[in-house]
């Protein structure tokens, strides 16, 4: 799904033609900004019935250059993990 499709589906789901695409897009953008802020500040965001996003720390390690096979040091990094809620998981399995 693209951003535009998400905006159209949200607007249609609200059943309110008075809300234009720009207003719906602004709300969606704001929601994602708040989720990102929660991840930065608290390291997690949970939405009941959907799932939990968490920040995970990847420790420093030694990797290999795939082209040359040379060992290289990889610094500590951060990534985002997602664990789906049981309801979401079950809805995907029911398809």
N, C-alpha and C positions, 0 to 999 in steps of 0.2 A: 504494500500500500504506500502511496506517495503522500506527501504533506497535503497536496491539493485534495486528494481523495479523502483523507482524514477530515479535513475542514468540511467538505461536502456532506460526509456521513454524520458528523456531529451536528451540523446545522439541520439536516433532515431529521435526525433523531430528536431534536428539540421541538420540531414541529412549529417553529416560529419563523416565518418568512421575514419578519421585521428585522431579524439579526442578519446583517450582511456578512459576506465572507471575511471582510477585514476585521470585524469585531470578533468573530469566532476564531480567526487566526490569532488575534491578539491574546485571547483567553488561553488558547492551546499553547502559544509560545510562553506565556507567563507560567503556566503549569510546569512546563519542562524546565524553565529557569529555576523555579522553586525546588524541583526534584534535584537538579544539579547542585543548588546551594546546600540542600540537606546532605548530599553525598560529600561535599567539600567540608562542611562544618561538623557533621555527626558521623560520617562514614557509612550511613545506611539510610534507606528510604523504604518503608513498607506500605503497601496498598492492600488492605484486606480483600481477599477474593481474587487478587491478581498475582501478587508475589512480593519478593523483597530484593532490592538492589543493595549490594554491599561493596565497599572498597576493600580490595585485597592487596596485600603487599607481597610482591615477588622478591625474594631475597637475591642478593648479588650472587652470581654464579659464573662459571666458565662455559663459554659457548664455542662453536667452531664456525669459521667462515666456510660456507658450503662450496665455494668455488675453489679455495686453496687448501682447505682442511686445517688451516692455521688456528690455534687456540686464541680466543679473545676474551677479555674480561667484560662481563655484562654487569652494569650497575643495578642497584636495587631499583625496582619500579613499582608502579601501582596500576591496577586494572580494576574493572568493574565486573562483578559477578551477579548473576540473577538466579534466584531460586523461585520457581513458580509455586503459587498457592495450590493446595490440594484441589480446590474447585476448578481452577484453570486447567490443571493437569488432567483431571477427570473429563472436562469438556473436550479436550483435544483427543482423548482416547475414545470418546463416544462417536466420533465422526465416522 
